[in-house]
């Protein structure tokens, strides 16, 4: 609602969806490494980064969290 032009989110959104996709790829790789390292704290940190960038991508594509949860619920049936 009150964007701060110098914030990371604003810079990421200004850079466009390709930058967001690149960050998702980087963060996904870091999650894999954290899991392989068997470091719970590292996994938590990296998954948080991955989820954050996925949420940004969802915003950029008009996908809501509710839509994702609905899809997960459908898969349980």
QUINORNOR-V986210 format. One record per run of one state. SS is the DSSP state (H for helix, E for strand, L for the rest). FROM is the first residue (numbers start at 1). LEN is the number of residues. Records with the same first field share a line. If there is no record, write none. Layout:
SS=FROM-LEN / FROM-LEN
//
This chain:
L=1-7 / 16-1 / 37-3 / 62-3 / 77-1
H=8-8 / 17-20 / 40-22 / 65-12
//
